[in-house]
Amino acid sequence: MYNEYLEFAKEIALYAGKVMMDAYQQDIDLNYKTDKTVVTAVDKKINRYLIERVKEKYKDHAVNGEEENYIKDSEYVWVCDPLDGTGMFVNQIPVFVFSLALVYRGEPIVGVVYNANEDKIYTSIKGEGAYCNNRKISVNNKKLGDLGYRTNIEIFNNDIVDEVLLIKELKKLSKISSIGSVARSAMAIATGNFSCDIFPGTAHGNCDIAASYLIVKEAGGKVTDLYGNEQRYDREIKGAIITNGISHNQILEIVKKYVI
């Protein structure tokens, strides 16, 4: 059954990629949400399509989308960020992806992230490893402080983490970036290119992280909240720390100093 869910998720992902790329580099119809992040007609169209398809194929499942929900009492929830990296998308910078997970009783069991810019689809089923275009992937073995250890820090207009002080300390031990898409950064961790991502979270943080959680974990990495705890992904989360696993506890101790 999990394979069937994965195929369904991949179909949605390919549709989302086509919608994104058809609209990319054209005039974008955008608005701002209450948290001052950007939302476009593309986000809404993909989110609506997912809900329609789930209602059609899995009538007893719910949808938790970043732009729209289909609420019902279900242990199965499709958790989706239809366009992670919207800020990059509207500025015609090719760092944006589609993210979708099927979450069962709070735990992701199927995950897909699609990078339409490179036609790379990252997939995972719980307990079966992580893949990019059907090729198995894995995290790197770098320790914090090693040459080439890279940390991506998501910067939000909120009061969760003092990113300025966090970066000031971490830059002594790691290269720092902020590429504008946590799911894209997480896929770089899953393939061994990055080693860490620190995500202070937004109102729909679980939508950003659910698929990445499973793919990174199945690639050999580790994902917790900002305090080192496991969390459910069918509801709001307390941010995320995503790593190759090796220096996860060390990163946690540093982050804890700057949680406001």
C-alpha positions as CSV (number, residue, x, y, z in Angstrom):
1,M,0.0,0.0,0.0
2,Y,2.9,2.4,0.8
3,N,4.1,2.0,-2.8
4,E,0.7,3.1,-4.1
5,Y,0.8,6.1,-1.8
6,L,4.2,7.0,-3.1
7,E,3.1,6.7,-6.8
8,F,0.2,9.0,-6.0
9,A,2.5,11.5,-4.3
10,K,4.9,11.5,-7.3
11,E,2.0,12.1,-9.7
12,I,1.0,15.2,-7.6
13,A,4.6,16.3,-7.5
14,L,5.0,16.2,-11.3
15,Y,1.8,18.1,-11.8
16,A,3.0,20.7,-9.3
17,G,6.3,21.0,-11.1
18,K,4.6,21.7,-14.4
19,V,2.4,24.4,-12.8
20,M,5.5,26.0,-11.3
21,M,7.6,26.0,-14.5
22,D,4.7,27.2,-16.7
23,A,4.4,30.2,-14.4
24,Y,8.1,30.8,-13.7
25,Q,9.6,34.0,-15.2
26,Q,6.1,35.3,-16.0
27,D,4.3,38.1,-14.1
28,I,3.4,36.5,-10.8
29,D,0.1,37.1,-9.0
30,L,1.2,37.4,-5.4
31,N,0.0,38.5,-2.0
32,Y,1.4,38.5,1.5
33,K,0.1,36.4,4.4
34,T,-0.3,37.6,8.0
35,D,3.3,36.3,8.8
36,K,4.6,38.5,5.9
37,T,5.6,35.6,3.8
38,V,4.6,35.5,0.1
39,V,1.8,33.4,-1.4
40,T,1.0,33.2,-5.1
41,A,-1.7,31.8,-7.3
42,V,0.6,28.9,-8.1
43,D,0.7,27.9,-4.4
44,K,-3.1,28.0,-4.2
45,K,-3.6,26.1,-7.5
46,I,-1.3,23.2,-6.5
47,N,-2.8,23.0,-3.0
48,R,-6.4,22.9,-4.4
49,Y,-5.4,20.2,-6.9
50,L,-4.0,18.0,-4.1
51,I,-7.3,18.4,-2.1
52,E,-9.4,17.5,-5.1
53,R,-7.2,14.4,-5.9
54,V,-7.2,13.2,-2.3
55,K,-11.0,13.6,-2.1
56,E,-11.3,11.5,-5.3
57,K,-8.8,8.7,-4.4
58,Y,-8.6,8.6,-0.6
59,K,-11.9,9.7,0.7
60,D,-11.0,8.9,4.3
61,H,-7.8,10.9,4.3
62,A,-7.3,14.6,5.3
63,V,-5.1,17.3,3.8
64,N,-3.0,19.8,5.7
65,G,-1.7,22.2,3.1
66,E,0.2,25.4,3.7
67,E,-2.5,27.4,1.8
68,E,-5.6,25.3,2.3
69,N,-6.8,22.4,4.5
70,Y,-9.3,19.6,3.9
71,I,-10.3,18.8,7.5
72,K,-11.7,15.5,8.6
73,D,-11.1,13.1,11.4
74,S,-8.4,10.8,9.9
75,E,-5.3,9.1,11.1
76,Y,-3.9,9.7,7.5
77,V,-3.0,13.3,6.6
78,W,-1.4,14.5,3.4
79,V,0.9,17.3,4.5
80,C,2.0,19.6,1.7
81,D,4.0,22.8,1.0
82,P,2.9,23.4,-2.6
83,L,5.8,25.8,-3.3
84,D,8.6,25.9,-0.7
85,G,10.7,28.8,-1.6
86,T,8.0,31.1,-2.8
87,G,10.1,34.2,-2.1
88,M,12.8,32.8,-4.5
89,F,10.2,31.9,-7.1
90,V,8.7,35.3,-7.3
91,N,12.1,36.9,-7.7
92,Q,13.0,34.4,-10.5
93,I,15.7,32.7,-8.5
94,P,15.6,28.9,-9.2
95,V,15.5,27.7,-5.6
96,F,12.0,26.3,-5.0
97,V,10.5,22.9,-4.6
98,F,7.3,21.0,-4.1
99,S,7.0,19.0,-0.8
100,L,4.4,16.3,0.1
101,A,4.2,13.7,2.9
102,L,1.7,11.2,4.0
103,V,1.6,11.3,7.7
104,Y,0.1,8.4,9.7
105,R,-0.7,9.1,13.4
106,G,1.7,12.0,13.3
107,E,4.6,10.2,11.7
108,P,5.6,10.6,8.0
109,I,5.4,7.3,6.2
110,V,5.8,8.5,2.6
111,G,7.7,11.6,1.4
112,V,8.3,13.3,-1.9
113,V,10.2,16.5,-2.7
114,Y,10.3,17.6,-6.3
115,N,12.9,20.1,-7.7
116,A,11.4,20.9,-11.1
117,N,14.3,23.2,-11.9
118,E,16.6,20.2,-12.1
119,D,13.9,17.6,-12.7
120,K,15.0,15.8,-9.5
121,I,12.4,13.9,-7.5
122,Y,13.5,12.8,-4.0
123,T,11.4,10.0,-2.5
124,S,11.2,7.8,0.6
125,I,9.0,5.2,2.2
126,K,9.4,4.6,5.9
127,G,12.0,1.9,6.4
128,E,13.1,1.6,2.7
129,G,15.8,4.3,2.3
130,A,15.9,7.6,0.4
131,Y,16.3,8.1,-3.3
132,C,16.8,10.8,-5.9
133,N,15.5,9.8,-9.3
134,N,15.5,6.2,-8.1
135,R,19.2,6.4,-7.1
136,K,19.8,5.7,-3.4
137,I,21.2,8.7,-1.5
138,S,22.8,9.2,1.9
139,V,24.1,12.0,4.2
140,N,27.7,12.9,4.6
141,N,29.9,12.0,7.6
142,K,31.3,15.5,8.3
143,K,31.6,16.7,11.9
144,L,30.9,20.3,13.0
145,G,34.2,22.1,12.4
146,D,35.3,19.9,9.5
147,L,36.2,21.6,6.3
148,G,33.1,21.6,4.1
149,Y,30.6,21.4,6.9
150,R,27.7,23.7,5.7
151,T,24.8,24.9,7.7
152,N,21.7,26.5,6.2
153,I,19.8,28.9,8.5
154,E,16.3,29.9,7.7
155,I,15.7,33.5,8.6
156,F,12.1,34.5,9.5
157,N,10.4,37.6,10.8
158,N,9.6,36.1,14.2
159,D,10.9,36.0,17.7
160,I,11.8,32.3,18.0
161,V,15.6,32.4,17.4
162,D,18.1,35.2,17.5
163,E,19.6,34.3,14.1
164,V,22.2,37.1,14.2
165,L,23.9,35.8,17.3
166,L,23.5,32.2,16.2
167,I,25.2,32.8,12.9
168,K,28.0,34.7,14.7
169,E,28.9,31.6,16.7
170,L,28.3,29.0,14.1
171,K,30.3,30.7,11.4
172,K,33.4,29.8,13.4
173,L,32.6,26.1,12.9
174,S,30.7,25.9,9.7
175,K,30.1,27.6,6.3
176,I,26.7,29.4,6.5
177,S,24.1,29.9,3.9
178,S,20.4,30.9,3.7
179,I,19.1,29.7,0.3
180,G,15.4,30.4,0.9
181,S,13.9,26.9,0.8
182,V,14.2,24.6,3.8
183,A,13.0,21.6,1.8
184,R,15.7,22.2,-0.9
185,S,18.3,22.6,1.8
186,A,17.1,19.4,3.5
187,M,17.6,17.5,0.2
188,A,21.2,18.9,0.0
189,I,21.6,17.3,3.5
190,A,20.1,14.0,2.3
191,T,22.5,13.8,-0.6
192,G,25.6,14.8,1.4
193,N,26.1,18.3,0.1
194,F,25.0,20.2,3.2
195,S,25.3,18.9,6.8
196,C,22.8,20.9,8.8
197,D,19.7,23.1,8.5
198,I,18.2,25.2,11.3
199,F,14.5,26.1,10.8
200,P,12.9,28.4,13.4
201,G,9.5,27.6,12.0
202,T,6.4,29.4,10.7
203,A,2.7,29.1,11.3
204,H,2.7,26.0,8.9
205,G,6.1,24.7,9.7
206,N,5.0,21.0,9.6
207,C,4.1,21.5,5.9
208,D,7.7,22.6,5.2
209,I,9.3,19.8,7.1
210,A,7.2,16.6,7.0
211,A,8.5,15.2,3.7
212,S,12.1,16.3,4.5
213,Y,11.9,14.6,7.9
214,L,11.4,11.2,6.3
215,I,13.8,11.6,3.4
216,V,16.6,12.9,5.6
217,K,16.0,10.3,8.2
218,E,16.0,7.5,5.7
219,A,19.2,8.9,4.2
220,G,20.8,8.4,7.6
221,G,20.3,11.8,9.1
222,K,18.4,13.1,12.1
223,V,15.6,15.6,12.6
224,T,14.2,17.0,15.8
225,D,12.5,20.2,17.0
226,L,14.6,23.1,18.2
227,Y,14.8,21.5,21.6
228,G,15.9,18.1,20.5
229,N,12.5,16.4,20.8
230,E,10.6,14.2,18.4
231,Q,7.3,15.8,17.2
232,R,4.2,15.1,15.3
233,Y,3.9,16.3,11.7
234,D,0.2,16.5,11.4
235,R,0.1,19.7,13.4
236,E,2.1,22.8,14.2
237,I,5.8,22.1,15.1
238,K,8.4,23.8,17.3
239,G,10.8,24.5,14.4
240,A,13.4,21.9,13.3
241,I,17.0,21.0,13.3
242,I,17.9,18.8,10.4
243,T,21.4,17.3,10.3
244,N,23.5,14.4,9.1
245,G,23.2,13.1,12.6
246,I,26.9,13.2,13.6
247,S,27.0,16.6,15.3
248,H,23.2,16.9,16.0
249,N,23.6,17.2,19.8
250,Q,26.4,19.8,19.4
251,I,24.2,21.9,17.1
252,L,21.3,21.6,19.6
253,E,23.4,23.0,22.4
254,I,24.4,26.0,20.3
255,V,20.9,26.7,19.1
256,K,19.5,26.5,22.7
257,K,21.6,29.5,23.6
258,Y,19.7,31.7,21.1
259,V,16.2,30.5,21.4
260,I,14.2,33.5,22.6
